[in-house]
Amino acid sequence: MKQLELLSDRRFAGFFWTQFLGALNDNLFKNALAILIVFKSLSIGGLGPSELVVLSAGFFIFPFVTFSAFAGQLADRFEKPRLMRWVKLAEIVLMILAAVGLLLDDLVLLLVVLFLMGAQSSFFGPAKYSILPQLLRKDEMIGGNAIVETGTFLAILLGTIAGGVLIAIDGAGRILVGAAVFLVAAAGYACSLTIPDRAAQNPSLRISLNPIAPIRETIEATRSSPTVFWAVLGISWFWFYGGSFIALLPDYGKSTLQGSEHVVTSLLALFCVGTAIGSLLCERLSGEKIELGLVPIGSIGLSLVALDLWWVGAPAIEGIGQRSIVAFANDPTSWRIMIDFVLLSTFGGLFIVPLYAVIQQRSPAEYRSRVIAGANILNSMFMVASTLMLMALIRAGFSNTQIFAVIAALNALMAAYIYKRIPEFLFRFVAWCVANVLYRVRVDGLENVPDEGPALIVANHVSLVDWLLIASALERPPRFVMAHEYADIPIAGWLLRDAKVIPIAPEHESRDTLAEAFDRIAGELEAGALVCIFPEGKLTRDGRMNEFRSGVERILQRTPVPVIPIGIRGMWGSFFSRKDDAAMRRPFRRIWSSVSLAIGRPLPAQEASRGVLAGAVAKLAGLPTPRDESAAVAGGGAS
């Protein structure tokens, strides 16, 4: 895959291995401690092993609430590579304390170290995600985020396996874990020295020592863009969801599945492998662009798989005792559980990678680190809430599988709430399905669409789903101009409203609707948005282009902006085209056929007459230029 080439790129490699080794060390120590508590039946303050494992997860997460805002300020104010090196030095000191705690069998000291590791990670997080736009090009962002997430979860996998295997070695386990965490920390610092230097993005930022003000400012920065804020909320929910599963896993493996330490480690390994698979799939499924349509796929899968784990329940096992990994694998039910754990995290990867990319791309550079810090604060709050919820459900007598059902229901409710507030997610999901499930769409010339600023998009009109194909191809959500009668179709009307489609009507039908449409088009363009119209005003009935109506010139006279022509090929004769006089009459006609969108260079408004635009679109679509009839109806709109 193309994104794997980044691992050999000097811009990215040092950063990747630094964060990889940090995640590996965190999880090596955390899993070793969790298994030590569960399988040695350790307790403290009247808390049993199950509750203590859940509480220890909270020990690691709570510092993110306390320190993330201050860390976000530092990452915006100073050079991020330099900050990372100081954080990695602190990790070496903490791992020395961890080794001492293991040797002295001091559970209190180990929990203190776990808290300090969370603090150290909270300072690393804002720099980790906000530096990516400084290291990578725009077209590398999805691939870079996928590699980071893949590396993170593979590090979790290796750290989990290493922690579980090393701590289980009789006699020498604690010594080996102590030595391992120190060596990994030292290697991480060495890698941090190879991260390319990058300038501070807000060197004039004043650092506030007030612990409350930075948190408030960070949350306000996170809320500056609704899409960014809800993306952050989605990521935070994933950590609530995933954190609940990881916290339950030791007791689920031991009590529900009657497995050994190696069964627990294997299930967590499958969880990590699945996340890596989902993360790597993102670039392939998104076409190397930020594709929010993958997020609903991930959320639906997360609920369905959690419900299946509840449906499986506790397998019927003869006798009592801890099963080895071989005995566990020989049980047919176990394979269903293992597949569920892989799918669970694969859907998780599809869910979070696009969300991280949205945050990085749509957050202004001067306070991007503080937005990431705000995400970390919300993440940690959600994970602390997860800890409290799990402890309450455990005390109420819920079994592990019943808790899975509760989490599945909560996930469905949270997803519905987010998608209701930000309809772009579901709209992009529908567009992605049309472009990638019903058809195979190839896009050429995507670089001709500007990253920011207004532009008018014009395209030939072949089918009822042309607008969804264009929406799927573009990263920026355009506003489509469409015939008003489509808004009255029950399901289509809901989708059109969510996509903020601008309804239009011919002047002879409704002069007010036409005037309002042109006002809205002008308003969107003046606000810097993309607006897409189909100047033919109707679907083709013979596969050739109709002449362009004068509405496009009226738009440009009022708001002169660049015009981007798009030619659509391959949709004529499809289910949604009007071949043989009617659309949507033959359901399997040309489904999953090859379709292409050719995006031309922007034309200046002063050169973009309807005849010139029709010629440009026809050339891109491989069609003859339509005849320009002087009798075209003045004021005719786009549909």
C-alpha positions as CSV (number, residue, x, y, z in Angstrom):
1,M,0.0,0.0,0.0
2,K,1.1,3.5,-0.8
3,Q,0.9,4.7,2.8
4,L,3.5,2.1,3.9
5,E,6.1,4.0,1.9
6,L,5.9,6.7,4.6
7,L,7.7,4.4,7.0
8,S,10.9,4.9,4.9
9,D,10.4,8.6,4.6
10,R,12.7,10.7,6.8
11,R,9.9,13.3,7.4
12,F,7.8,10.6,9.0
13,A,9.9,7.7,10.2
14,G,11.4,9.2,13.3
15,F,8.1,10.5,14.5
16,F,6.3,7.2,13.8
17,W,8.8,5.1,15.8
18,T,8.8,7.6,18.7
19,Q,5.0,7.3,19.1
20,F,5.0,3.6,18.4
21,L,7.5,2.9,21.2
22,G,5.6,5.2,23.6
23,A,2.3,3.3,23.0
24,L,4.2,0.0,23.3
25,N,5.6,0.9,26.7
26,D,2.3,2.2,28.1
27,N,0.6,-1.0,27.2
28,L,3.4,-3.3,28.2
29,F,3.3,-1.8,31.7
30,K,-0.5,-1.5,32.0
31,N,-1.3,-5.0,30.9
32,A,1.4,-6.5,33.1
33,L,0.0,-4.6,36.0
34,A,-3.6,-5.7,35.2
35,I,-2.7,-9.3,34.8
36,L,-0.7,-9.1,38.0
37,I,-3.7,-7.7,39.9
38,V,-6.3,-10.2,38.4
39,F,-4.3,-13.4,38.5
40,K,-2.5,-12.7,41.8
41,S,-5.9,-11.6,43.3
42,L,-4.4,-8.3,44.6
43,S,-6.6,-5.9,46.4
44,I,-6.3,-2.5,48.1
45,G,-8.7,-0.4,50.2
46,G,-11.4,-3.0,50.1
47,L,-11.5,-3.1,46.3
48,G,-11.4,-6.6,44.7
49,P,-9.3,-7.4,41.6
50,S,-12.1,-6.7,39.0
51,E,-12.8,-3.3,40.5
52,L,-9.1,-2.5,41.0
53,V,-8.4,-3.2,37.3
54,V,-11.1,-0.9,36.2
55,L,-10.0,1.7,38.7
56,S,-6.4,1.4,37.5
57,A,-7.6,2.3,34.0
58,G,-9.0,5.5,35.5
59,F,-5.6,6.2,37.2
60,F,-4.0,6.3,33.7
61,I,-6.8,8.4,32.1
62,F,-7.5,11.1,34.8
63,P,-4.3,13.1,34.1
64,F,-5.5,13.8,30.6
65,V,-8.3,15.9,32.1
66,T,-5.9,17.8,34.3
67,F,-2.9,18.4,32.1
68,S,-4.1,18.3,28.4
69,A,-5.0,22.0,28.2
70,F,-1.6,23.1,29.5
71,A,0.0,20.5,27.1
72,G,-1.9,21.9,24.2
73,Q,-0.6,25.4,24.9
74,L,2.9,24.2,25.0
75,A,2.6,22.3,21.7
76,D,1.2,25.5,20.0
77,R,3.8,27.8,21.6
78,F,7.0,25.7,21.2
79,E,8.6,23.5,18.6
80,K,6.8,20.1,18.7
81,P,9.9,17.9,18.1
82,R,11.7,19.6,21.0
83,L,8.7,19.1,23.3
84,M,8.5,15.4,22.3
85,R,12.1,14.9,23.3
86,W,11.6,16.3,26.8
87,V,8.5,14.1,27.2
88,K,10.5,11.0,26.2
89,L,13.2,11.9,28.7
90,A,10.5,12.0,31.4
91,E,9.4,8.5,30.3
92,I,12.8,7.1,31.1
93,V,12.7,8.4,34.7
94,L,9.2,7.0,35.1
95,M,10.2,3.6,33.9
96,I,13.0,3.5,36.5
97,L,10.4,4.1,39.2
98,A,8.2,1.3,37.6
99,A,11.1,-1.1,37.8
100,V,11.6,-0.2,41.5
101,G,7.9,-0.7,42.2
102,L,7.9,-4.2,40.6
103,L,11.0,-5.3,42.5
104,L,9.6,-4.1,45.8
105,D,6.1,-5.5,45.1
106,D,4.7,-2.1,46.0
107,L,1.2,-1.8,44.5
108,V,0.7,1.8,45.7
109,L,3.9,2.9,44.0
110,L,2.9,1.1,40.8
111,L,-0.4,2.9,40.7
112,V,1.4,6.2,41.3
113,V,3.6,5.4,38.3
114,L,0.6,4.6,36.3
115,F,-0.9,8.0,37.1
116,L,2.4,9.7,36.1
117,M,2.5,7.7,32.9
118,G,-0.9,9.1,32.0
119,A,0.4,12.6,32.8
120,Q,3.4,12.0,30.5
121,S,1.2,10.7,27.7
122,S,-1.1,13.7,28.1
123,F,1.8,16.0,27.2
124,F,2.8,13.9,24.2
125,G,-0.7,13.6,22.7
126,P,-1.3,17.2,21.4
127,A,2.1,17.3,19.7
128,K,1.6,13.8,18.3
129,Y,-1.5,14.5,16.3
130,S,-1.0,18.2,15.5
131,I,2.5,17.8,14.0
132,L,1.2,15.5,11.2
133,P,0.1,18.5,8.9
134,Q,3.6,19.9,9.3
135,L,5.2,16.6,8.3
136,L,2.9,15.4,5.5
137,R,1.3,16.7,2.4
138,K,-2.5,17.0,2.2
139,D,-2.9,13.8,0.0
140,E,-0.8,11.9,2.6
141,M,-2.9,12.8,5.6
142,I,-5.3,9.8,5.5
143,G,-2.4,7.4,4.8
144,G,-0.4,9.0,7.6
145,N,-3.2,8.9,10.1
146,A,-3.9,5.3,9.1
147,I,-0.2,4.4,9.7
148,V,-0.2,6.2,13.1
149,E,-3.4,4.4,14.2
150,T,-2.1,1.1,12.9
151,G,1.2,1.6,14.6
152,T,-0.5,2.6,17.8
153,F,-2.7,-0.5,17.9
154,L,0.1,-2.8,16.8
155,A,2.1,-1.3,19.6
156,I,-0.8,-2.1,22.0
157,L,-0.7,-5.6,20.6
158,L,3.0,-6.1,21.1
159,G,3.0,-4.3,24.5
160,T,0.0,-6.4,25.6
161,I,1.6,-9.7,24.6
162,A,5.0,-8.8,26.0
163,G,3.5,-7.6,29.3
164,G,1.3,-10.7,29.6
165,V,4.0,-13.1,28.7
166,L,6.8,-11.5,30.8
167,I,4.8,-11.0,34.0
168,A,3.6,-14.7,33.8
169,I,7.1,-16.0,34.0
170,D,7.5,-17.5,37.4
171,G,10.2,-15.9,39.5
172,A,11.7,-13.5,36.9
173,G,8.5,-11.9,35.6
174,R,8.7,-8.6,37.5
175,I,12.4,-8.2,36.8
176,L,11.9,-8.8,33.1
177,V,9.0,-6.3,32.9
178,G,11.0,-3.6,34.7
179,A,14.0,-4.1,32.4
180,A,11.8,-4.1,29.3
181,V,10.0,-0.8,30.0
182,F,13.3,1.0,30.7
183,L,14.9,-0.2,27.4
184,V,11.8,0.7,25.4
185,A,11.8,4.2,26.9
186,A,15.4,4.7,26.1
187,A,14.8,3.5,22.5
188,G,11.9,5.9,22.2
189,Y,14.1,8.9,23.2
190,A,16.7,7.9,20.7
191,C,14.1,7.9,17.9
192,S,12.8,11.3,19.0
193,L,16.2,12.8,18.2
194,T,15.6,11.9,14.5
195,I,12.2,13.8,14.2
196,P,12.7,16.7,11.7
197,D,12.7,20.1,13.3
198,R,9.6,22.2,12.7
199,A,8.9,25.8,13.6
200,A,6.4,26.6,16.4
201,Q,3.0,27.5,14.9
202,N,2.0,30.1,17.5
203,P,5.3,31.4,19.2
204,S,3.6,34.5,20.6
205,L,1.0,32.5,22.6
206,R,1.0,33.4,26.2
207,I,1.1,30.4,28.5
208,S,-1.4,30.5,31.3
209,L,-0.5,28.9,34.6
210,N,-4.1,29.1,35.8
211,P,-5.3,25.5,35.6
212,I,-8.9,26.4,34.8
213,A,-8.6,29.1,32.1
214,P,-6.6,26.8,29.7
215,I,-9.2,24.1,29.9
216,R,-12.0,26.6,29.1
217,E,-10.0,28.1,26.2
218,T,-9.2,24.7,24.9
219,I,-12.8,23.6,24.9
220,E,-13.8,26.8,23.2
221,A,-11.2,26.3,20.5
222,T,-12.5,22.7,20.0
223,R,-16.1,24.1,19.6
224,S,-15.0,26.7,17.0
225,S,-16.1,24.4,14.1
226,P,-19.3,22.3,14.6
227,T,-17.9,19.5,12.4
228,V,-14.6,19.5,14.2
229,F,-16.3,19.4,17.6
230,W,-18.6,16.5,16.7
231,A,-15.6,14.7,15.2
232,V,-13.9,15.1,18.6
233,L,-17.0,13.9,20.4
234,G,-17.1,10.9,18.1
235,I,-13.5,10.0,18.9
236,S,-14.2,10.5,22.6
237,W,-17.1,8.1,22.3
238,F,-14.9,5.5,20.6
239,W,-12.5,5.7,23.6
240,F,-15.5,5.2,26.0
241,Y,-16.5,2.2,23.9
242,G,-13.1,0.7,23.4
243,G,-11.9,1.5,26.9
244,S,-14.9,-0.3,28.3
245,F,-14.0,-3.5,26.3
246,I,-10.4,-3.3,27.2
247,A,-11.1,-2.8,30.9
248,L,-13.6,-5.7,30.9
249,L,-11.3,-8.0,29.0
250,P,-9.2,-9.5,31.8
251,D,-12.2,-10.6,33.8
252,Y,-14.2,-11.5,30.7
253,G,-11.3,-13.8,29.7
254,K,-10.9,-15.4,33.1
255,S,-14.5,-15.5,34.5
256,T,-16.7,-15.7,31.4
257,L,-14.5,-17.7,29.1
258,Q,-12.6,-19.5,31.9
259,G,-9.3,-18.8,30.0
260,S,-5.8,-18.4,31.1
261,E,-3.6,-15.2,31.0
262,H,-2.7,-16.2,27.4
263,V,-6.4,-16.3,26.4
264,V,-6.8,-12.8,27.6
265,T,-3.7,-11.6,25.8
266,S,-4.8,-13.3,22.6
267,L,-8.2,-11.6,22.6
268,L,-6.6,-8.2,23.2
269,A,-4.1,-9.0,20.4
270,L,-7.0,-9.7,18.0
271,F,-8.6,-6.5,19.1
272,C,-5.4,-4.6,18.2
273,V,-5.0,-6.4,14.9
274,G,-8.5,-5.6,13.9
275,T,-8.0,-1.9,14.5
276,A,-4.8,-2.0,12.4
277,I,-6.8,-3.6,9.6
278,G,-9.6,-1.0,9.8
279,S,-7.1,1.8,9.8
280,L,-5.2,0.5,6.8
281,L,-8.5,0.0,4.9
282,C,-9.4,3.6,5.3
283,E,-7.0,4.9,2.7
284,R,-8.1,2.3,0.2
285,L,-11.8,2.8,0.8
286,S,-11.6,6.6,0.9
287,G,-9.5,7.1,-2.3
288,E,-6.7,8.9,-0.4
289,K,-9.1,11.7,0.7
290,I,-10.9,12.4,4.0
291,E,-14.1,10.3,3.7
292,L,-16.6,10.9,6.4
293,G,-18.9,8.3,4.8
294,L,-16.8,5.6,6.4
295,V,-17.7,6.8,9.9
296,P,-21.4,5.5,9.9
297,I,-20.1,2.2,8.6
298,G,-17.8,2.0,11.6
299,S,-20.5,2.9,14.1
300,I,-23.1,0.5,12.7
301,G,-20.5,-2.3,12.9
302,L,-19.5,-1.5,16.5
303,S,-23.1,-1.9,17.7
304,L,-23.8,-5.1,15.7
305,V,-20.6,-6.9,16.9
306,A,-21.1,-5.9,20.5
307,L,-24.6,-7.3,20.3
308,D,-23.3,-10.6,18.9
309,L,-20.9,-10.9,21.8
310,W,-23.9,-10.5,24.1
311,W,-25.8,-13.1,22.0
312,V,-23.0,-15.6,22.3
313,G,-23.0,-15.3,26.1
314,A,-20.9,-17.5,28.3
315,P,-19.9,-20.7,26.5
316,A,-21.0,-24.0,28.0
317,I,-17.9,-25.5,29.5
318,E,-17.6,-28.8,31.4
319,G,-15.7,-28.7,34.6
320,I,-14.1,-25.7,36.2
321,G,-10.6,-24.2,35.6
322,Q,-8.6,-22.0,33.4
323,R,-8.4,-23.2,29.8
324,S,-5.2,-22.9,27.9
325,I,-5.1,-21.1,24.6
326,V,-5.1,-24.4,22.8
327,A,-8.2,-25.6,24.7
328,F,-9.9,-22.3,24.0
329,A,-9.2,-22.4,20.3
330,N,-10.6,-26.0,20.1
331,D,-14.0,-24.7,21.2
332,P,-16.1,-23.8,18.1
333,T,-17.8,-20.9,20.0
334,S,-14.4,-19.4,20.6
335,W,-13.9,-18.8,16.9
336,R,-17.0,-16.7,16.8
337,I,-15.8,-14.7,19.7
338,M,-12.4,-14.2,18.2
339,I,-13.9,-13.1,14.9
340,D,-16.1,-10.7,16.8
341,F,-13.0,-9.1,18.5
342,V,-11.3,-8.6,15.1
343,L,-14.4,-7.1,13.5
344,L,-15.1,-5.0,16.5
345,S,-11.8,-3.2,16.2
346,T,-11.8,-3.2,12.4
347,F,-15.0,-1.1,12.5
348,G,-13.4,1.0,15.1
349,G,-10.5,1.8,12.7
350,L,-13.0,2.8,10.0
351,F,-14.7,5.0,12.6
352,I,-11.8,7.0,14.1
353,V,-9.2,7.5,11.3
354,P,-11.4,9.8,9.2
355,L,-12.4,11.7,12.3
356,Y,-8.8,12.4,13.3
357,A,-8.0,13.6,9.7
358,V,-11.0,16.0,9.8
359,I,-9.7,17.5,13.1
360,Q,-6.2,18.0,11.6
361,Q,-7.4,19.4,8.3
362,R,-10.2,21.7,9.5
363,S,-8.5,23.2,12.6
364,P,-6.5,26.4,12.1
365,A,-2.8,25.7,12.5
366,E,-2.3,28.4,15.2
367,Y,-4.4,26.5,17.7
368,R,-4.5,23.0,16.2
369,S,-2.6,21.5,19.2
370,R,-5.1,23.0,21.6
371,V,-8.0,21.4,19.6
372,I,-6.1,18.1,19.9
373,A,-5.7,18.8,23.7
374,G,-9.4,19.5,23.9
375,A,-10.0,16.2,22.2
376,N,-7.8,14.5,24.8
377,I,-9.7,16.2,27.6
378,L,-13.0,14.9,26.3
379,N,-11.5,11.5,25.6
380,S,-10.3,11.2,29.1
381,M,-13.7,12.4,30.5
382,F,-15.5,9.8,28.5
383,M,-13.0,7.1,29.6
384,V,-13.4,8.1,33.3
385,A,-17.2,8.0,32.7
386,S,-16.7,4.5,31.2
387,T,-14.8,3.5,34.4
388,L,-17.6,4.8,36.6
389,M,-20.3,3.1,34.5
390,L,-18.5,-0.2,34.6
391,M,-18.0,-0.1,38.3
392,A,-21.7,0.7,38.8
393,L,-22.9,-2.1,36.5
394,I,-20.5,-4.6,38.1
395,R,-21.8,-3.7,41.6
396,A,-25.4,-4.0,40.2
397,G,-24.7,-7.6,39.2
398,F,-24.5,-7.2,35.5
399,S,-22.4,-10.0,33.8
400,N,-19.7,-9.1,31.3
401,T,-21.9,-10.1,28.3
402,Q,-24.8,-8.0,29.6
403,I,-22.5,-5.0,29.8
404,F,-21.6,-5.6,26.1
405,A,-25.3,-5.3,25.3
406,V,-25.6,-2.1,27.3
407,I,-22.6,-0.6,25.4
408,A,-24.1,-1.6,22.1
409,A,-27.3,0.2,22.8
410,L,-25.5,3.3,24.1
411,N,-23.3,3.3,20.9
412,A,-26.4,3.2,18.7
413,L,-27.9,6.1,20.6
414,M,-24.8,8.2,20.6
415,A,-24.3,7.6,16.8
416,A,-27.9,8.7,16.1
417,Y,-27.4,11.8,18.2
418,I,-24.2,12.8,16.4
419,Y,-25.5,12.2,12.9
420,K,-28.7,14.2,13.8
421,R,-26.5,17.2,14.8
422,I,-24.1,16.9,11.9
423,P,-26.0,15.4,8.9
424,E,-22.8,15.6,6.8
425,F,-21.8,12.2,8.2
426,L,-24.9,10.3,6.9
427,F,-25.0,12.3,3.7
428,R,-21.4,11.3,3.0
429,F,-22.2,7.7,3.9
430,V,-25.0,7.6,1.3
431,A,-22.8,9.2,-1.3
432,W,-20.0,6.8,-0.6
433,C,-22.3,3.8,-0.9
434,V,-23.6,5.0,-4.3
435,A,-20.0,5.7,-5.6
436,N,-18.4,2.6,-4.2
437,V,-21.1,-0.1,-3.8
438,L,-23.5,0.6,-6.7
439,Y,-20.8,1.8,-9.0
440,R,-17.0,1.9,-9.4
441,V,-16.1,5.6,-9.7
442,R,-12.7,6.8,-10.9
443,V,-11.9,10.5,-10.3
444,D,-9.4,12.4,-12.4
445,G,-8.3,16.0,-11.8
446,L,-9.2,16.3,-8.1
447,E,-6.3,18.7,-7.7
448,N,-8.3,21.3,-9.7
449,V,-10.8,21.8,-6.8
450,P,-9.4,24.5,-4.5
451,D,-8.9,23.6,-0.8
452,E,-10.7,26.8,0.2
453,G,-12.6,29.7,-1.4
454,P,-15.7,29.9,-3.5
455,A,-16.2,28.1,-6.8
456,L,-19.1,27.2,-9.1
457,I,-19.1,23.6,-10.3
458,V,-20.9,22.7,-13.5
459,A,-21.5,19.2,-14.8
460,N,-23.5,17.3,-17.4
461,H,-26.7,15.7,-16.1
462,V,-27.0,12.0,-16.9
463,S,-28.7,10.4,-13.9
464,L,-30.6,11.0,-10.7
465,V,-27.5,10.3,-8.6
466,D,-25.0,12.5,-10.4
467,W,-24.9,14.8,-7.4
468,L,-24.1,12.0,-5.1
469,L,-21.2,10.9,-7.3
470,I,-19.8,14.4,-7.3
471,A,-20.3,14.7,-3.5
472,S,-18.4,11.5,-2.9
473,A,-15.5,12.6,-5.2
474,L,-14.9,15.9,-3.4
475,E,-13.6,16.5,0.1
476,R,-15.3,19.8,0.6
477,P,-19.1,19.5,0.8
478,P,-20.6,21.4,-2.1
479,R,-24.1,22.9,-2.1
480,F,-26.2,21.4,-4.9
481,V,-28.9,23.2,-6.8
482,M,-31.7,20.9,-7.7
483,A,-35.3,20.9,-9.0
484,H,-37.7,21.7,-6.1
485,E,-40.0,18.8,-6.7
486,Y,-37.3,16.3,-5.5
487,A,-37.6,17.7,-2.0
488,D,-41.2,16.4,-1.8
489,I,-40.1,12.7,-2.3
490,P,-40.2,11.2,1.3
491,I,-36.8,9.6,1.7
492,A,-35.0,11.7,-1.0
493,G,-36.4,14.9,0.6
494,W,-34.8,14.0,4.0
495,L,-31.5,13.4,2.3
496,L,-31.7,16.6,0.3
497,R,-32.4,18.7,3.4
498,D,-29.5,17.1,5.2
499,A,-27.2,17.9,2.3
500,K,-28.5,21.6,2.3
501,V,-29.6,21.3,-1.3
502,I,-30.9,24.6,-2.8
503,P,-34.3,24.0,-4.5
504,I,-35.0,25.8,-7.7
505,A,-37.9,26.1,-10.1
506,P,-38.4,27.6,-13.6
507,E,-39.7,31.1,-13.6
508,H,-43.1,30.1,-15.1
509,E,-43.7,27.7,-12.1
510,S,-42.5,29.9,-9.2
511,R,-40.8,33.2,-9.6
512,D,-40.3,33.4,-5.8
513,T,-38.6,30.0,-5.6
514,L,-36.3,31.0,-8.5
515,A,-35.4,34.3,-6.9
516,E,-34.8,32.7,-3.5
517,A,-32.5,30.0,-5.1
518,F,-30.3,32.7,-6.7
519,D,-30.2,34.5,-3.4
520,R,-29.0,31.4,-1.6
521,I,-26.5,30.6,-4.3
522,A,-25.0,34.0,-4.1
523,G,-24.9,33.8,-0.3
524,E,-23.1,30.4,-0.3
525,L,-20.5,31.7,-2.8
526,E,-20.0,34.9,-0.9
527,A,-19.4,32.7,2.2
528,G,-16.6,30.8,0.4
529,A,-18.5,27.6,-0.3
530,L,-18.6,25.4,-3.4
531,V,-21.9,25.4,-5.3
532,C,-22.7,22.7,-7.9
533,I,-25.3,23.1,-10.7
534,F,-26.4,21.1,-13.7
535,P,-26.9,23.9,-16.3
536,E,-28.8,21.6,-18.7
537,G,-31.8,21.9,-16.3
538,K,-33.0,18.3,-17.0
539,L,-31.7,14.8,-17.4
540,T,-30.5,13.7,-20.9
541,R,-33.0,11.4,-22.7
542,D,-30.6,10.3,-25.4
543,G,-27.2,10.2,-23.8
544,R,-26.1,13.5,-25.4
545,M,-25.9,16.8,-23.6
546,N,-28.7,19.4,-23.7
547,E,-27.8,23.0,-24.2
548,F,-26.8,25.0,-21.1
549,R,-29.4,27.4,-19.8
550,S,-28.7,31.0,-19.1
551,G,-29.0,30.6,-15.3
552,V,-25.3,29.9,-15.0
553,E,-24.4,33.3,-16.5
554,R,-26.9,35.0,-14.2
555,I,-25.1,33.4,-11.2
556,L,-21.7,34.6,-12.4
557,Q,-22.9,38.1,-13.2
558,R,-24.0,38.5,-9.6
559,T,-21.1,36.6,-8.0
560,P,-18.1,36.3,-10.2
561,V,-16.2,33.2,-9.0
562,P,-14.0,30.5,-10.7
563,V,-16.0,27.8,-12.5
564,I,-14.9,24.2,-12.4
565,P,-16.3,21.9,-15.2
566,I,-16.9,18.2,-14.5
567,G,-17.6,15.6,-17.1
568,I,-19.5,12.4,-16.1
569,R,-18.9,9.3,-18.1
570,G,-20.5,5.8,-17.8
571,M,-23.8,6.7,-16.2
572,W,-25.9,6.6,-19.4
573,G,-28.0,3.4,-19.5
574,S,-27.7,2.9,-15.7
575,F,-30.7,2.3,-13.4
576,F,-30.8,6.0,-12.6
577,S,-30.7,7.3,-16.1
578,R,-33.6,7.9,-18.5
579,K,-32.6,5.5,-21.2
580,D,-35.8,4.0,-22.6
581,D,-37.7,7.0,-21.4
582,A,-37.9,6.4,-17.6
583,A,-35.4,6.2,-14.7
584,M,-35.5,3.5,-12.0
585,R,-37.5,1.0,-13.9
586,R,-35.0,-1.8,-14.4
587,P,-33.3,-2.3,-11.0
588,F,-30.2,-4.2,-12.0
589,R,-29.3,-2.3,-15.1
590,R,-25.6,-1.4,-15.2
591,I,-25.1,-1.8,-11.4
592,W,-21.5,-1.7,-10.3
593,S,-20.4,-0.5,-13.7
594,S,-17.3,1.6,-14.2
595,V,-18.0,5.4,-14.0
596,S,-15.5,8.3,-14.3
597,L,-15.6,11.9,-13.2
598,A,-13.2,14.2,-15.1
599,I,-12.6,17.5,-13.3
600,G,-11.2,20.3,-15.5
601,R,-9.2,23.3,-14.7
602,P,-11.1,26.3,-13.2
603,L,-12.2,28.9,-15.7
604,P,-12.3,32.6,-14.7
605,A,-15.8,34.0,-14.4
606,Q,-15.3,36.6,-17.2
607,E,-14.6,33.8,-19.7
608,A,-17.3,31.4,-18.5
609,S,-20.2,31.9,-20.9
610,R,-22.7,29.1,-21.1
611,G,-21.3,28.1,-24.5
612,V,-17.7,27.9,-23.3
613,L,-18.8,26.0,-20.2
614,A,-20.9,23.5,-22.3
615,G,-17.9,22.9,-24.6
616,A,-15.6,22.3,-21.6
617,V,-18.0,19.9,-19.9
618,A,-18.7,18.1,-23.2
619,K,-15.0,17.6,-23.9
620,L,-14.4,16.1,-20.4
621,A,-17.5,13.9,-20.8
622,G,-16.4,12.7,-24.2
623,L,-19.6,14.0,-25.8
624,P,-20.3,16.4,-28.7
625,T,-20.9,20.0,-27.7
626,P,-24.6,20.8,-27.6
627,R,-26.0,23.3,-30.1
628,D,-26.5,26.8,-28.5
629,E,-30.0,27.9,-29.4
630,S,-30.7,31.6,-29.1
631,A,-34.2,30.8,-28.1
632,A,-33.1,29.5,-24.7
633,V,-35.4,30.7,-22.0
634,A,-33.9,33.7,-20.2
635,G,-33.6,33.2,-16.5
636,G,-33.9,29.4,-16.7
637,G,-32.3,27.7,-13.7
638,A,-30.2,24.8,-12.9
639,S,-31.7,21.6,-11.6
